[in-house]
Amino acid sequence: MLTKVLKYDLKLTYKTLAGFYTVLMIFAYAAGDERFFNGSYFSRFIEELLKLSTAALITATVVMSLWIVFQRFAENLYGNESYFTHTLPVSRTTVYVSKFLSLLTVLLTSAAVCMAAYFLAFYSGGRVSEWQRVLRNYSNIYGISIAIVYLLIFAVCMLQMICLVQCGHFGIITGHRANDGRNVKSVVLGFCMYLIINAAGSIGFFAAGSFFPKVRDLFYNGTADIKTLCGLLSAAGIYYAASAALLFAICLKIFKKGVNVE
C-alpha cells in the first residue's frame, strides 16, 4: 500500500515539475551546443542570454521543487485532499513515510536534472576537457581529488535541503494542531526550528575551532586546508543527517497522535 500512496503523490508532483524540467533542459542544450554560435557579437550575446536564462531556470526549478513538496504535504494531509487521505486503509506511519520518500525522490530528481542542465550549458563540448584539466590540477596541488570535495558539498546541500523540508513538515504538523491561525503558526514554527538547527550547528563548528587550530584558521583567516575542509563537510553532513532523522521521528510521533484538518 505504501507503493500505491507514493505513486499517487509522485504522479501529481511530477505533473507540474515535468514542464520545468523540459524547459530547463531545452535552454541548457541550446546554451551549450557550440554549433548554434558562430562567434559574432550577436551570437555571443544570445549565448550569454541563454546561459543566464539556464541559471535562472535552475534556481526556479529548485525553488519550485521545494514549494511543491510543501504544498503537496499540506494539501494532502490538511487541505482539500485530507479527507481522502485519512480515510485510506493505511496507517498514519505509512502516510508519513510515503511523504518522506516523495520528498527524497523529488529532491534527488531535481538535483540530477539541475546538474545535468548546468553541465550541458557550461561544460559541454570542448569545455569538458577544460573541466578535467582543472580537476587534475587541484588533485596534484592538494593531494586529494577535488571531485571528492564537490561530492561532499553536494551531499551536504542535499542533506540540508532534506532538513529544511523536515523543518517545514514540523511547522505544518504542529501549526495545524492549533484551532486558528494555522498557516501563520506553521510558517513561524518551521522557520524557528530551522533557525535553531542551523544556530546549533554553527555554534558547534565555531566551538571546534577552539580545539583544532586548522578549523579556527578556516573560519577566521579564510585559509582553507583541503583536508580540513573535507573533514568539516563530512561533519556537517553527519550533523544534518542526524537532524533530519531526529525531525523525522518527532514529526512522525506528533502526526500519529492525530490530525486537525480544515
C-alpha positions in Angstrom: 0.0 0.0 0.0 3.0 2.3 0.6 3.9 2.0 -3.0 0.4 3.0 -4.2 0.3 6.0 -1.9 3.8 7.1 -3.0 3.0 6.6 -6.7 -0.1 8.7 -6.4 1.8 11.5 -4.7 4.7 11.4 -7.2 2.3 11.4 -10.2 0.7 14.7 -9.1 4.1 16.2 -8.2 5.9 15.4 -11.4 2.8 16.5 -13.4 3.9 20.1 -12.5 7.6 19.6 -12.4 7.9 17.9 -15.8 7.2 21.2 -17.5 10.1 22.9 -15.6 12.4 20.0 -16.3 11.7 20.1 -20.1 12.1 23.9 -20.5 15.3 23.8 -18.4 16.9 21.1 -20.5 15.9 22.8 -23.8 17.6 26.1 -22.7 20.6 24.2 -21.3 21.1 22.3 -24.6 20.8 25.4 -26.7 23.2 27.3 -24.4 25.8 24.6 -24.5 25.7 23.5 -28.2 28.5 25.4 -29.9 27.1 24.7 -33.3 24.4 27.3 -32.7 27.0 30.1 -32.3 29.4 31.5 -35.0 31.5 33.9 -32.9 29.8 37.1 -33.9 28.8 39.8 -31.3 25.1 39.0 -31.7 25.8 35.2 -31.4 27.8 35.7 -28.2 25.0 37.9 -26.8 22.5 35.1 -27.5 24.8 32.5 -25.9 25.2 34.6 -22.7 21.5 35.3 -22.6 20.8 31.5 -22.9 23.3 30.7 -20.1 21.8 33.4 -17.9 18.3 32.0 -18.6 19.5 28.5 -17.8 20.9 29.7 -14.5 17.7 31.4 -13.6 15.7 28.3 -14.6 17.9 26.1 -12.4 17.1 28.4 -9.4 13.4 28.4 -10.3 13.4 24.6 -10.5 15.0 24.2 -7.1 12.5 26.7 -5.6 9.5 25.2 -7.3 10.6 21.7 -6.2 10.6 22.8 -2.5 7.4 24.7 -2.9 5.6 21.7 -4.5 6.9 19.4 -1.7 5.5 21.7 0.9 2.2 22.3 -1.0 1.6 18.6 -1.6 2.3 17.8 2.1 -0.1 20.5 3.4 -2.8 19.9 0.8 -2.7 16.1 1.0 -2.8 15.9 4.8 -4.6 19.0 5.9 -6.2 20.6 2.8 -8.8 19.6 0.3 -7.4 16.1 -0.2 -7.1 15.4 3.5 -10.5 13.6 3.8 -9.5 11.1 1.1 -6.0 10.6 2.6 -7.2 9.9 6.1 -9.9 7.5 5.0 -7.5 5.2 3.2 -7.0 1.8 4.8 -3.4 2.6 5.7 -1.7 3.7 9.0 -0.5 7.2 9.6 3.0 5.9 9.7 2.6 4.7 6.1 1.2 8.0 5.0 4.0 10.0 6.6 6.7 7.6 5.3 5.3 8.0 1.8 5.6 11.8 2.1 9.2 11.5 3.2 10.1 9.1 0.4 8.3 11.5 -2.0 10.5 14.3 -0.6 13.7 12.3 -1.2 12.6 11.3 -4.7 11.7 14.8 -5.8 14.9 16.4 -4.4 17.2 13.8 -6.0 15.4 14.1 -9.3 15.5 17.9 -9.3 19.2 17.8 -8.3 20.0 15.4 -11.1 18.2 17.5 -13.7 19.7 20.8 -12.5 23.3 19.3 -12.5 22.7 17.8 -16.0 21.4 21.2 -17.2 24.4 23.0 -15.6 27.0 20.8 -17.3 25.1 20.9 -20.6 25.1 24.7 -20.6 28.5 25.5 -19.2 30.7 22.4 -19.6 29.6 20.7 -22.8 31.6 20.1 -26.0 35.3 21.1 -25.7 34.8 22.6 -22.3 34.7 19.1 -20.8 38.4 18.7 -21.3 39.0 22.0 -19.6 36.9 20.8 -16.6 39.0 17.6 -16.4 42.2 19.7 -16.5 41.1 21.8 -13.6 40.3 18.7 -11.6 43.7 17.2 -12.3 45.4 20.4 -11.3 43.6 20.6 -8.0 44.4 16.9 -7.4 48.1 17.5 -8.0 48.2 20.6 -5.8 46.3 19.3 -2.8 46.9 15.6 -3.0 43.2 14.8 -3.0 40.7 14.7 -5.8 38.7 17.9 -5.9 35.8 15.8 -7.2 35.5 14.4 -3.7 35.1 17.9 -2.3 32.4 18.6 -4.8 30.6 15.4 -3.9 30.8 16.3 -0.2 29.4 19.8 -1.0 26.6 18.2 -3.0 25.8 15.7 -0.2 25.8 18.5 2.5 23.5 20.6 0.3 21.1 17.7 -0.3 21.0 16.8 3.4 20.4 20.5 4.3 17.6 20.6 1.9 16.1 17.5 3.4 16.5 19.0 6.8 14.9 22.2 5.6 11.8 20.4 4.3 11.6 18.4 7.5 11.5 21.7 9.4 8.7 22.7 7.1 6.9 19.4 7.9 7.4 20.0 11.6 5.9 23.5 11.2 2.9 22.3 9.2 2.2 19.4 11.6 2.5 21.4 14.8 0.9 24.5 13.4 -2.2 22.6 12.2 -2.8 21.3 15.7 -3.9 24.8 16.6 -7.6 25.9 16.3 -6.9 29.2 14.5 -4.0 30.9 12.6 -2.7 27.5 11.4 -0.9 28.8 8.3 0.9 31.6 10.1 1.9 29.3 13.0 3.1 26.7 10.6 5.4 29.1 8.9 6.7 30.6 12.2 7.3 27.2 13.9 9.0 25.7 10.8 11.2 28.8 10.4 12.1 28.8 14.1 13.0 25.1 14.0 15.3 25.7 11.0 17.0 28.6 12.8 17.5 26.5 15.9 19.1 23.7 13.9 21.5 26.0 12.0 22.4 28.0 15.1 23.2 24.9 17.0 25.4 23.6 14.1 27.2 27.0 13.7 27.9 27.1 17.5 29.3 23.5 17.3 31.6 24.3 14.4 32.9 27.5 16.0 33.5 25.6 19.2 35.5 23.1 17.3 37.8 25.9 16.3 38.9 26.1 20.0 40.3 22.6 19.8 41.5 22.4 16.2 43.7 25.3 15.0 43.2 24.4 11.3 39.4 24.8 11.8 40.0 28.1 13.5 42.2 29.3 10.7 39.5 28.3 8.2 36.8 30.4 10.0 38.9 33.5 11.0 41.6 33.8 8.4 39.9 32.1 5.4 42.9 29.9 4.8 41.5 26.6 3.6 43.3 23.4 4.1 41.6 21.0 1.7 41.7 18.0 4.1 40.3 20.1 7.0 37.6 21.4 4.6 36.7 17.8 3.7 36.5 16.9 7.4 34.2 19.9 8.1 32.0 19.0 5.2 31.8 15.4 6.4 30.9 16.6 9.9 28.3 19.0 8.5 26.8 16.1 6.5 26.6 13.9 9.6 25.0 16.7 11.6 22.3 17.5 9.0 21.6 13.8 8.5 21.2 13.3 12.3 19.0 16.4 12.5 16.8 15.2 9.6 16.5 11.8 11.3 15.5 13.4 14.6 13.0 15.6 12.9 11.5 12.7 11.1 11.0 10.8 14.4 9.5 13.9 16.1 7.1 14.7 13.2 6.0 11.1 12.9 5.3 10.9 16.6 3.2 14.1 16.6 1.5 13.1 13.4 0.4 9.7 14.8 -1.4 11.4 17.7 -4.0 12.7 15.2 -4.6 15.5 12.7 -6.8 18.6 12.8 -7.9 19.0 9.2 -9.5 22.1 7.7 
